[in-house]
Amino acid sequence: MKIKKIYIKNFRSIKELSLTFPEKGLLVLVGSNNAGKSNILRAIDALLGDSWFTTDKLEIYDHYCRNRNNDIEIRVEFDTGYQVCFDMNNKMPRYLDDFGRTIYGNKGNVKEDFPCTYLDASRNLSREMEFRNWTLMGKISKSFSKAINKSKEDLLKEKFNEIMDIFNGVENFVSFKIDFVRYFKTAFALNPF
C-alpha cells in the first residue's frame, strides 16, 4: 500500500496543500529552510505514526498562523482506495476502507494496517535500529514475520539449528548459553508478565 495523495489544510506553516505522489519511484521534497517540507512529513506522521493524534494533543503552533480558529484538516489517500482523515469535527483520525467505511481498531490494529516511520531531522537512526514495536527495524521484522509461510518457517528453524550447531562448537559458548538460560528463567520467575 502506497500513499497516492495528501491534502493538508491549516497545519503549522501550511495554509493549504494538495500533493499527488508519483506511481513509481521516489518523491523528493525540495525547498529552502522553513518552506514547510518537515511539516508535510509531520502531518503524515500525525495520522500514520506510532502515536495517536487527537484534537486533545493539538498545540497552538499546530494551527496555521498559531490561530486556533484555523481548523486543521489532513487527509492521506492510498493507491488501494483506503484513506486516513483528520478534521476538527472528530477527536481522532478516521481510518476508511476503499468503500469509505470506517475501519475500527477492534477489527485489527489500524496502526499496523497503515504503517509509517518518521525519522526527524535529528536523524536518530540508532533508536530506529532497535527491535521495538514502532521503530523502523521493528516494523520491518514484523512485516517479514507475517509474510513467512509454514514451509519457510520450517526452513528458518532448520537454518537456525545449523547456526546453533556452529556456535556450540565455539569455546565457552555452551557455558554462556547455560548461564544465560538459568539467568532468564530466574528473572522471568521473579518478574512474570
C-alpha positions in Angstrom: 0.0 0.0 0.0 1.5 3.3 -1.1 0.5 6.9 -0.4 -1.2 8.3 -3.5 -2.2 11.8 -2.4 -2.2 14.0 0.7 -4.2 17.0 1.5 -3.3 19.4 4.3 -5.1 22.5 5.5 -4.2 24.9 8.3 -1.5 22.6 9.8 1.5 24.5 11.2 3.0 26.5 8.3 0.8 25.0 5.6 -2.3 27.1 4.7 -3.5 24.6 2.1 -1.7 21.9 0.1 -2.6 19.0 -2.1 0.2 16.8 -3.2 0.0 13.8 -5.5 2.7 11.1 -5.2 4.2 9.5 -8.3 3.1 6.0 -9.1 6.7 4.8 -9.3 10.0 6.0 -7.9 10.7 8.4 -5.2 9.1 11.7 -4.2 11.7 14.3 -3.2 10.7 17.4 -1.3 13.0 20.2 -2.2 12.8 23.8 -0.8 14.5 26.4 1.3 14.7 26.2 5.0 11.3 26.8 6.7 9.4 26.2 3.5 7.2 23.5 5.1 8.9 20.3 4.0 9.1 18.9 7.5 5.5 19.9 8.3 4.3 17.8 5.3 6.1 14.8 6.9 4.8 15.7 10.3 1.2 15.7 9.0 1.7 12.3 7.5 3.3 11.1 10.7 0.5 12.5 12.8 -2.0 10.2 11.1 0.2 7.2 10.4 2.9 7.3 13.0 3.3 5.4 16.2 1.4 7.8 18.5 -2.3 8.5 18.4 -3.1 12.0 17.1 -6.1 13.6 18.7 -7.6 17.1 18.9 -6.7 17.0 22.6 -3.0 16.9 21.7 -3.1 19.9 19.4 -0.9 22.8 20.4 -1.3 26.5 19.3 1.6 26.1 17.0 -0.1 23.2 15.2 -2.7 25.7 13.8 -1.8 27.8 10.8 -0.6 31.2 12.0 -1.0 30.0 15.6 -4.7 30.7 15.3 -7.0 28.1 16.9 -9.8 29.3 14.6 -7.9 27.8 11.6 -9.4 24.3 11.7 -6.9 21.6 10.8 -7.7 19.1 8.1 -5.3 16.3 7.0 -6.2 13.5 4.5 -3.9 10.7 3.3 -5.2 8.6 0.3 -3.6 5.3 -0.7 -3.4 3.5 -4.0 -5.7 0.9 -2.6 -8.5 3.4 -2.1 -8.0 3.4 1.7 -7.9 6.8 3.5 -7.0 8.3 6.8 -8.7 11.6 7.5 -8.4 14.1 10.3 -10.5 17.1 10.9 -11.6 19.2 13.9 -15.1 17.6 13.9 -13.7 14.3 15.0 -11.5 13.8 18.0 -9.3 11.2 16.3 -8.4 10.4 12.7 -10.8 8.2 10.8 -9.4 5.1 9.0 -11.5 4.3 6.0 -11.5 1.3 3.6 -11.9 1.5 -0.2 -15.7 1.9 0.2 -15.3 4.8 2.7 -16.4 2.6 5.6 -14.7 3.2 8.9 -12.1 0.6 10.0 -12.4 0.3 13.7 -9.4 -0.6 15.9 -11.3 -3.6 17.4 -11.2 -5.3 13.9 -7.4 -5.2 13.9 -4.6 -2.8 14.6 -5.1 0.1 12.3 -1.6 1.4 13.1 -0.2 -1.9 11.6 -2.5 -1.6 8.6 -1.2 2.0 7.9 2.4 1.8 8.9 4.7 4.9 8.9 8.1 5.5 10.4 9.2 9.1 10.6 12.8 9.9 11.1 13.0 13.6 12.2 15.8 16.0 11.5 17.8 14.7 14.4 18.2 11.5 12.4 18.3 9.3 15.5 18.8 6.2 13.4 20.3 4.2 16.3 16.9 4.3 18.0 15.2 3.1 14.8 17.5 0.1 14.6 16.2 -1.3 17.9 13.7 -4.1 17.6 10.7 -2.4 19.3 7.1 -2.3 18.0 7.2 1.2 16.5 10.8 1.5 15.3 11.8 1.1 11.7 13.5 -2.2 12.3 10.6 -3.5 14.5 8.1 -2.7 11.7 10.3 -4.3 9.1 10.8 -7.5 11.1 7.1 -7.7 11.9 6.1 -7.4 8.3 8.6 -10.1 7.3 7.4 -12.3 10.1 3.8 -12.1 8.9 4.8 -12.9 5.4 6.6 -16.2 6.3 4.5 -19.2 5.5 4.9 -22.6 7.2 7.4 -24.1 4.7 9.7 -21.1 5.1 9.3 -21.2 8.9 10.5 -24.8 8.9 13.4 -23.8 6.7 14.3 -20.9 9.0 14.2 -23.3 12.1 16.5 -25.7 10.3 19.0 -23.0 9.4 18.8 -21.6 12.9 19.7 -25.1 14.3 22.6 -25.2 11.9 23.9 -21.9 13.2 23.4 -23.1 16.8 25.5 -26.2 16.0 28.3 -23.9 14.8 28.1 -21.8 18.0 28.0 -24.9 20.2 31.5 -25.7 18.8 32.8 -22.2 19.9 34.8 -22.3 23.1 32.8 -21.1 26.2 29.6 -20.7 24.2 27.9 -23.7 25.8 28.6 -22.4 29.3 27.4 -19.0 28.3 24.2 -20.4 27.0 23.6 -22.4 30.2 24.2 -19.4 32.4 22.0 -17.2 30.2 19.1 -19.7 30.3 19.5 -20.0 34.1 19.5 -16.2 34.5 16.5 -15.8 32.2 14.4 -18.4 34.0 15.3 -16.8 37.3 14.4 -13.3 36.1 11.2 -14.5 34.5 10.2 -16.3 37.7 10.7 -13.1 39.7 9.0 -10.8 37.2 6.3 -12.8 35.3 4.5 -10.9 32.6 
